[in-house]
Amino acid sequence: MNRAALYIRVSTEEQAKEGFSISAQREKLTWFACSQGMHIHDCYIDEGYSAKNTDRPALQRLLRDVRRGAVDVVLVYRLDRLTRSVLDLYSLLEEWERHGVSFRSCTEVYDTTTAIGRLFITLVAALAQWERENLAERVKLGMGQMAREQKRPGGPPPYGYRLQDGVLHVEPMEADLVRLIFARYLAGVGISGIADELNRLGFRSRTGGPWNQTTLSHMLKNPVYYGALRWNYAEGGQKRNSPDSWIIREGTHDAIIDKETFLLVQRLQQARTRQHPRALASDFPFSGVLFCADCEAPMYGKTIRTRNQTGKRYTNRYYVCQNRKRKSCPSASIREDRLEALFLPWLTRVASAADLAEAALQTRTLSLPGRLLEGQLEKLQQMVARWEQAYAEGALTLERFRERMEEAGEQEAALRSLLAAQAGRSPRGGELVPLLTDWTRVWPFATIREKKQLITILVKNIQAESRPPAITRIEFH
């Protein structure tokens, strides 16, 4: 008696409506196997998987059973339940033939033991593959046309929005967090640092999980947040297509941030991508963009601590040519304060410097929206109440209860501290604008992080010489 492996696959709810449901396939395959006098070895069910490839758990289990000689025949309801790829079909049939396993369909007549039979089944598979690829092309064409007509071609709404009647509408609480994410990135905090901050404060993504670098990176690159629709950005959500093939339509829905902020973030991401990770982590503002005018090698920051005759300590910051350490460049070190004094006059020659600097420096006055903090605090208090109830009912151990209460206490302290800072902060954005035309007045009040952020945004590279100290060339973005 032949041992039969019943392979069943469904990928969409529509297939269930067409009679391809798991129960319907199992019933017909069982009846067919019994009518042919076969013994059913096992059922292999792939639910929610496409036939475009063989990367399916149940199919892989079936192949393992074939290789160990556990089955004699593979039964399917229809050929397209197994595969829609000619190459995959040929590979499967070839492997099954090597192990002495035949292939049968209970609704189609195939004989894989003869050359004409294998040719016929290959032709049927080719038509199935053509149908799938043709349908995919029609769907992609239709979605592209929808995007050109400023209609959203499908997919779940991004964080910060809800979908109603095919149009994106701003979700206020989530939108506040989106604005915070962009502001923190412009303030010089890296993507991993932003994720740590959000998770520490108890914020969660839409799925309820912690924030991660991948999610935040996609958000920062998504033009949806300034009110634009982008389509054909990537294939299958992975490989990015050429920008020439993108379809971008602006003004399709309400924006959460302005376009200038979005473009500034893109420029900053590109600038940070070009820099070495060590330069990004450095607390020297000119690291990663400063090069020696004598040998064009990078210059790195160095701190030197000295003591005068009275015993008072001094800390000086310098930039040194990388090749000087190897004794292949005669240049001397340049003090950071002198380099800054040489750098500031160059900024007045750049027409866009004031606009870029204004956008960057304004992040210094941005704070967490009060309603976002209050909402998060309310959620935390509700969670604490549930933990107290669970502990009182014996559903939570004392040790676990203490751990959760300690975590909640840290989150609450952080949230209340931010709320207090928000209440005491006075809006100074308007006061900053006129100051931005006078760099000598603004620069001394900027932190090292803010200086580094501005230089990263504005400057591509600087060439400097040490004898005497001078900037010979600056290339701006």
MARKERO-642235 format. One record per residue (C-alpha): x, y, z. Coordinates in steps of 0.1 Angstrom, whole numbers, plus 2048, in hexadecimal, padded with zeros to 3 digits. Example, Ala and Ser with C-alpha at 12.3 -4.5 7.8 and 13.67 -1.06 7.14 Angstrom:
<recs>
<rec <87B 7D3 84E>>,
<rec <889 7F5 847>>,
</recs>
This chain:
<recs>
<rec <800 800 800>>,
<rec <80E 822 7F5>>,
<rec <815 83B 811>>,
<rec <806 85C 807>>,
<rec <810 87F 812>>,
<rec <7F3 898 810>>,
<rec <800 8BB 809>>,
<rec <7E8 8D8 80F>>,
<rec <7EE 8FD 80B>>,
<rec <7D9 91C 80D>>,
<rec <7E7 940 80B>>,
<rec <7C9 957 80D>>,
<rec <7A5 959 819>>,
<rec <799 95B 7F5>>,
<rec <7A6 937 7EF>>,
<rec <790 92B 80B>>,
<rec <772 93B 7F9>>,
<rec <77C 929 7D9>>,
<rec <77B 907 7EA>>,
<rec <7A0 905 7F1>>,
<rec <79C 906 817>>,
<rec <7B1 8EE 82C>>,
<rec <793 8D9 837>>,
<rec <787 8D6 813>>,
<rec <7A9 8CC 805>>,
<rec <7AE 8B3 821>>,
<rec <78C 8A3 81C>>,
<rec <790 89F 7F6>>,
<rec <7B4 892 7F9>>,
<rec <7AA 879 814>>,
<rec <78E 86C 7FF>>,
<rec <7A5 869 7E1>>,
<rec <7C0 857 7F4>>,
<rec <7A7 83E 802>>,
<rec <797 838 7E0>>,
<rec <7BA 830 7D2>>,
<rec <7C2 818 7EE>>,
<rec <7DD 82E 7FD>>,
<rec <7E8 831 821>>,
<rec <7E9 855 82D>>,
<rec <80B 85A 83D>>,
<rec <806 87F 848>>,
<rec <7F6 8A0 83E>>,
<rec <80E 8BD 837>>,
<rec <7FC 8DF 83A>>,
<rec <80A 901 831>>,
<rec <7F1 91C 83B>>,
<rec <7F7 93F 830>>,
<rec <814 938 818>>,
<rec <818 941 7F4>>,
<rec <822 928 7D9>>,
<rec <83C 93F 7CA>>,
<rec <858 92B 7DB>>,
<rec <85E 90C 7EF>>,
<rec <867 91E 810>>,
<rec <84A 90F 823>>,
<rec <84C 8FC 843>>,
<rec <834 8E0 83B>>,
<rec <843 8DB 818>>,
<rec <866 8D9 827>>,
<rec <85A 8BF 840>>,
<rec <84B 8AB 823>>,
<rec <86C 8AD 810>>,
<rec <87F 8A0 82F>>,
<rec <866 882 831>>,
<rec <86B 87B 80C>>,
<rec <891 87A 811>>,
<rec <88F 861 82D>>,
<rec <878 84B 819>>,
<rec <858 850 82E>>,
<rec <840 856 810>>,
<rec <839 846 7EE>>,
<rec <822 860 7DE>>,
<rec <81A 885 7E3>>,
<rec <7F6 88F 7DF>>,
<rec <7E9 8B3 7D9>>,
<rec <7C7 8C1 7D2>>,
<rec <7D4 8D5 7B4>>,
<rec <7F7 8DB 7A5>>,
<rec <7F6 900 7B0>>,
<rec <7F2 8F5 7D4>>,
<rec <816 8E7 7D1>>,
<rec <827 902 7BC>>,
<rec <823 91D 7A2>>,
<rec <848 91D 797>>,
<rec <854 907 77B>>,
<rec <877 906 789>>,
<rec <86A 8FB 7AC>>,
<rec <853 8E1 79C>>,
<rec <870 8D2 787>>,
<rec <886 8D1 7A6>>,
<rec <86B 8C0 7BC>>,
<rec <862 8A6 7A2>>,
<rec <887 89F 79B>>,
<rec <88E 899 7C0>>,
<rec <86F 884 7C6>>,
<rec <878 86E 7A8>>,
<rec <89B 868 7B7>>,
<rec <88A 85B 7D6>>,
<rec <870 847 7C3>>,
<rec <853 85D 7CD>>,
<rec <836 864 7B5>>,
<rec <820 883 7B2>>,
<rec <7FA 883 7AF>>,
<rec <7DF 89E 7AD>>,
<rec <7BB 894 7B7>>,
<rec <7AB 8AC 79E>>,
<rec <7C4 8AA 781>>,
<rec <7D3 88D 76D>>,
<rec <7F9 88D 76F>>,
<rec <810 870 769>>,
<rec <834 879 774>>,
<rec <841 856 76A>>,
<rec <842 85F 745>>,
<rec <854 87A 731>>,
<rec <834 887 721>>,
<rec <824 888 744>>,
<rec <841 89D 752>>,
<rec <83F 8B4 734>>,
<rec <81A 8B9 739>>,
<rec <81D 8C1 75E>>,
<rec <83A 8D9 757>>,
<rec <824 8EC 73D>>,
<rec <808 8EF 757>>,
<rec <820 8FC 771>>,
<rec <82D 915 758>>,
<rec <80A 922 751>>,
<rec <804 925 777>>,
<rec <824 939 77B>>,
<rec <81B 94F 75E>>,
<rec <7F9 956 76D>>,
<rec <808 95F 78F>>,
<rec <822 976 780>>,
<rec <809 986 768>>,
<rec <7F2 98C 786>>,
<rec <80E 99C 79A>>,
<rec <817 9B3 77D>>,
<rec <7F2 9BE 77A>>,
<rec <7EF 9C4 79F>>,
<rec <810 9D8 7A0>>,
<rec <805 9ED 782>>,
<rec <7E4 9F5 792>>,
<rec <7F4 9FE 7B3>>,
<rec <80C A15 7A1>>,
<rec <7EF A27 790>>,
<rec <7DE A2B 7B1>>,
<rec <7FD A3B 7BF>>,
<rec <7FF A53 7A1>>,
<rec <7DB A5D 7A8>>,
<rec <7E5 A64 7CC>>,
<rec <7D1 A47 7D9>>,
<rec <7E1 A30 7F4>>,
<rec <7E6 A0E 7E3>>,
<rec <7E2 9F9 802>>,
<rec <7F5 9ED 820>>,
<rec <7F1 9F4 845>>,
<rec <7F4 A19 850>>,
<rec <816 A23 85E>>,
<rec <81B A2C 882>>,
<rec <80C A4E 889>>,
<rec <7EE A49 872>>,
<rec <7CD A36 86F>>,
<rec <7BD A2C 84F>>,
<rec <799 A38 849>>,
<rec <788 A34 827>>,
<rec <7A9 A2F 816>>,
<rec <7B7 A50 824>>,
<rec <7D2 A54 83F>>,
<rec <7C7 A68 85D>>,
<rec <7DF A74 879>>,
<rec <7DD A60 89A>>,
<rec <7E5 A7C 8B3>>,
<rec <7F7 A69 8CE>>,
<rec <80C A54 8B6>>,
<rec <814 A74 8A1>>,
<rec <823 A84 8C0>>,
<rec <83B A67 8C4>>,
<rec <844 A69 89F>>,
<rec <84D A8E 8A3>>,
<rec <862 A85 8C1>>,
<rec <875 A6A 8AE>>,
<rec <87E A83 892>>,
<rec <887 A9E 8AB>>,
<rec <89E A87 8BF>>,
<rec <8B0 A7C 8A0>>,
<rec <8B5 AA0 896>>,
<rec <8C2 AA7 8B9>>,
<rec <8DE A8E 8B3>>,
<rec <8D1 A6F 8C3>>,
<rec <8D8 A50 8AF>>,
<rec <8BD A37 8A4>>,
<rec <8C7 A1D 8BF>>,
<rec <8C7 A39 8D9>>,
<rec <8A4 A44 8CF>>,
<rec <898 A20 8D2>>,
<rec <8A7 A1D 8F4>>,
<rec <896 A3D 8FF>>,
<rec <874 A33 8F3>>,
<rec <876 A11 903>>,
<rec <883 A1F 924>>,
<rec <865 A36 925>>,
<rec <84D A1A 91F>>,
<rec <843 A23 8FB>>,
<rec <83A A06 8E5>>,
<rec <836 A01 8BF>>,
<rec <814 9FB 8B0>>,
<rec <819 9D5 8B3>>,
<rec <81F 9D9 8D8>>,
<rec <844 9D0 8D6>>,
<rec <862 9E5 8DF>>,
<rec <870 9FE 8C6>>,
<rec <88E 9F3 8B1>>,
<rec <8A7 A03 899>>,
<rec <898 9F4 87A>>,
<rec <875 A02 881>>,
<rec <882 A24 88A>>,
<rec <899 A25 86B>>,
<rec <87C A1E 854>>,
<rec <867 A39 865>>,
<rec <882 A53 861>>,
<rec <884 A4B 83C>>,
<rec <85F A4B 835>>,
<rec <851 A6A 823>>,
<rec <82E A61 82F>>,
<rec <835 A76 84E>>,
<rec <836 A97 83A>>,
<rec <816 A8E 827>>,
<rec <825 A7C 809>>,
<rec <81C A5A 7FA>>,
<rec <839 A45 7EE>>,
<rec <835 A25 7DA>>,
<rec <84D A0C 7CA>>,
<rec <868 A15 7E3>>,
<rec <873 9F1 7E8>>,
<rec <86D 9CE 7DA>>,
<rec <85C 9B8 7F4>>,
<rec <864 9D2 80F>>,
<rec <889 9C8 80D>>,
<rec <89E 9D2 7EF>>,
<rec <89B 9F7 7E8>>,
<rec <892 A01 7C4>>,
<rec <8A3 A1D 7B1>>,
<rec <896 A3F 7BA>>,
<rec <88D A44 796>>,
<rec <872 A2A 799>>,
<rec <862 A38 7B9>>,
<rec <841 A49 7B7>>,
<rec <83D A65 7D0>>,
<rec <81E A7B 7D3>>,
<rec <81E A97 7EC>>,
<rec <800 AA5 7FF>>,
<rec <7EC A85 7FF>>,
<rec <7E4 A86 824>>,
<rec <7EB A9B 843>>,
<rec <80F A9E 84D>>,
<rec <81E A97 870>>,
<rec <83F AAA 869>>,
<rec <848 AC4 84F>>,
<rec <85B ABB 830>>,
<rec <879 AD0 83A>>,
<rec <87E ABB 85A>>,
<rec <87B A9B 846>>,
<rec <895 AA6 82C>>,
<rec <8AC AB1 848>>,
<rec <8AA A8E 857>>,
<rec <8B2 A7E 836>>,
<rec <8D1 A94 832>>,
<rec <8DC A8C 855>>,
<rec <8D7 A67 84F>>,
<rec <8EC A68 82F>>,
<rec <907 A7C 840>>,
<rec <908 A63 85E>>,
<rec <909 A45 846>>,
<rec <928 A53 835>>,
<rec <93B A56 856>>,
<rec <94E A3B 868>>,
<rec <93B A2E 887>>,
<rec <959 A39 89D>>,
<rec <956 A5C 890>>,
<rec <930 A5C 896>>,
<rec <936 A51 8BA>>,
<rec <952 A6B 8C0>>,
<rec <94A A89 8D5>>,
<rec <961 A9F 8BF>>,
<rec <94A AB4 8A8>>,
<rec <962 AB3 88A>>,
<rec <969 A8E 88B>>,
<rec <960 A7D 86A>>,
<rec <960 A9D 855>>,
<rec <983 AAC 85D>>,
<rec <9A0 AA3 846>>,
<rec <9C5 AAD 845>>,
<rec <9CD AC7 829>>,
<rec <9F0 AB9 826>>,
<rec <9E9 A94 820>>,
<rec <9C2 A93 81F>>,
<rec <9C1 A79 83B>>,
<rec <9A5 A7A 855>>,
<rec <9AC A8E 875>>,
<rec <9A1 A80 896>>,
<rec <999 A90 8B7>>,
<rec <9B1 A8E 8D5>>,
<rec <9AE A9B 8F8>>,
<rec <9CE AA7 90A>>,
<rec <9CD AB0 930>>,
<rec <9E9 AC6 93E>>,
<rec <9F1 AD7 95F>>,
<rec <A01 AFA 963>>,
<rec <A1A B05 97D>>,
<rec <9FF B0B 997>>,
<rec <9F1 AE8 993>>,
<rec <9D1 AF2 980>>,
<rec <9C6 AD9 967>>,
<rec <9BD AE2 943>>,
<rec <9AC ACD 928>>,
<rec <9B3 AD4 904>>,
<rec <9A3 AC4 8E6>>,
<rec <9B6 ABF 8C6>>,
<rec <9B2 AB0 8A4>>,
<rec <9D0 A9B 897>>,
<rec <9D7 A8E 874>>,
<rec <9D4 A68 873>>,
<rec <9F5 A66 85F>>,
<rec <A08 A7A 879>>,
<rec <A05 A5D 891>>,
<rec <A16 A48 876>>,
<rec <A30 A63 871>>,
<rec <A27 A67 84D>>,
<rec <A19 A8A 84F>>,
<rec <A2A AAA 85C>>,
<rec <A0A ABC 866>>,
<rec <A05 AC6 88B>>,
<rec <9E6 AC3 8A0>>,
<rec <9CB ADE 89F>>,
<rec <9B9 AEA 8BF>>,
<rec <993 AE5 8BD>>,
<rec <98B B09 8C9>>,
<rec <9A1 B17 8AD>>,
<rec <991 B01 893>>,
<rec <96F B0C 89E>>,
<rec <979 B30 89B>>,
<rec <985 B2A 878>>,
<rec <965 B16 86F>>,
<rec <94B B2F 87A>>,
<rec <952 B49 85F>>,
<rec <94E B2F 844>>,
<rec <929 B29 84F>>,
<rec <91F B4D 846>>,
<rec <929 B45 821>>,
<rec <90F B29 81E>>,
<rec <8EC B35 816>>,
<rec <8DB B16 823>>,
<rec <8EF B14 844>>,
<rec <8D7 B2A 858>>,
<rec <8B8 B17 84D>>,
<rec <8C8 AF5 855>>,
<rec <8D7 B01 876>>,
<rec <8B5 B10 880>>,
<rec <8A4 AEE 87A>>,
<rec <8BF ADC 88D>>,
<rec <8C2 AF4 8AB>>,
<rec <89C AF6 8AF>>,
<rec <89D AD1 8BA>>,
<rec <8AD ADE 8D9>>,
<rec <88D AEE 8E3>>,
<rec <877 AD1 8D9>>,
<rec <86A ABC 8F6>>,
<rec <853 A9E 8FA>>,
<rec <82E AA9 8F4>>,
<rec <81D AAC 916>>,
<rec <7FF A97 90B>>,
<rec <816 A7B 900>>,
<rec <827 A7A 922>>,
<rec <807 A7C 935>>,
<rec <7F7 A61 920>>,
<rec <815 A4A 925>>,
<rec <814 A52 94B>>,
<rec <7EF A49 94C>>,
<rec <7F6 A28 93A>>,
<rec <812 A20 953>>,
<rec <7FB A27 971>>,
<rec <7E0 A10 962>>,
<rec <7FB 9F5 95D>>,
<rec <806 9F9 981>>,
<rec <7E2 9F5 98D>>,
<rec <7DF 9D4 979>>,
<rec <7FF 9C7 988>>,
<rec <7F3 9CF 9AB>>,
<rec <7D2 9BD 9A5>>,
<rec <7E5 99F 996>>,
<rec <7FC 99E 9B5>>,
<rec <7DE 9A0 9CD>>,
<rec <7CD 983 9BB>>,
<rec <7ED 96E 9BC>>,
<rec <7F2 96E 996>>,
<rec <814 981 99B>>,
<rec <830 976 9B2>>,
<rec <83F 98F 9CA>>,
<rec <861 98F 9B9>>,
<rec <851 995 996>>,
<rec <83A 9B0 9A5>>,
<rec <858 9C2 9B4>>,
<rec <86B 9C1 993>>,
<rec <84E 9CF 980>>,
<rec <847 9EA 999>>,
<rec <86C 9F4 999>>,
<rec <86B 9F7 973>>,
<rec <84B A0B 975>>,
<rec <85A A22 98F>>,
<rec <878 A2A 979>>,
<rec <861 A31 95B>>,
<rec <84A A47 970>>,
<rec <868 A5B 97D>>,
<rec <875 A61 95A>>,
<rec <853 A6B 94D>>,
<rec <84D A83 96A>>,
<rec <86F A92 966>>,
<rec <868 A99 941>>,
<rec <846 AA8 94A>>,
<rec <857 ABF 963>>,
<rec <871 ACA 949>>,
<rec <855 AD0 930>>,
<rec <842 AE6 948>>,
<rec <860 AFB 950>>,
<rec <86C AFF 92C>>,
<rec <865 B20 91B>>,
<rec <861 B21 8F5>>,
<rec <881 B32 8E6>>,
<rec <87D B28 8C2>>,
<rec <876 B4B 8B7>>,
<rec <893 B59 8CB>>,
<rec <8AB B41 8BA>>,
<rec <8A3 B4C 897>>,
<rec <8B5 B6E 897>>,
<rec <8D2 B5F 8AA>>,
<rec <8D9 B46 88E>>,
<rec <8E6 B62 878>>,
<rec <902 B68 891>>,
<rec <915 B47 895>>,
<rec <92F B55 8AD>>,
<rec <912 B5A 8C6>>,
<rec <901 B39 8C0>>,
<rec <91F B22 8C0>>,
<rec <92B B25 8E4>>,
<rec <909 B1B 8F1>>,
<rec <906 AFC 8DC>>,
<rec <90F ADA 8EC>>,
<rec <929 AC3 8DD>>,
<rec <90D AAD 8D0>>,
<rec <8FB ACB 8C0>>,
<rec <91C AD7 8B0>>,
<rec <923 AB5 8A2>>,
<rec <8FF AB2 895>>,
<rec <901 AD3 883>>,
<rec <923 ACB 874>>,
<rec <916 AA9 868>>,
<rec <8F8 AB9 858>>,
<rec <90A AD6 847>>,
<rec <92D AC9 83F>>,
<rec <939 AAE 828>>,
<rec <95E AB3 82F>>,
<rec <977 ACC 83B>>,
<rec <99C ACF 833>>,
<rec <9B2 AE1 84C>>,
<rec <9D7 AE8 850>>,
<rec <9EA AEE 870>>,
<rec <A07 B06 868>>,
<rec <9F7 B1F 86C>>,
<rec <9D5 B11 875>>,
<rec <9BD B17 858>>,
<rec <9A0 B07 846>>,
<rec <9AA B03 821>>,
<rec <989 AF5 814>>,
<rec <966 AEC 820>>,
<rec <94D AD7 80B>>,
<rec <929 ADC 817>>,
<rec <90C AC4 811>>,
</recs>
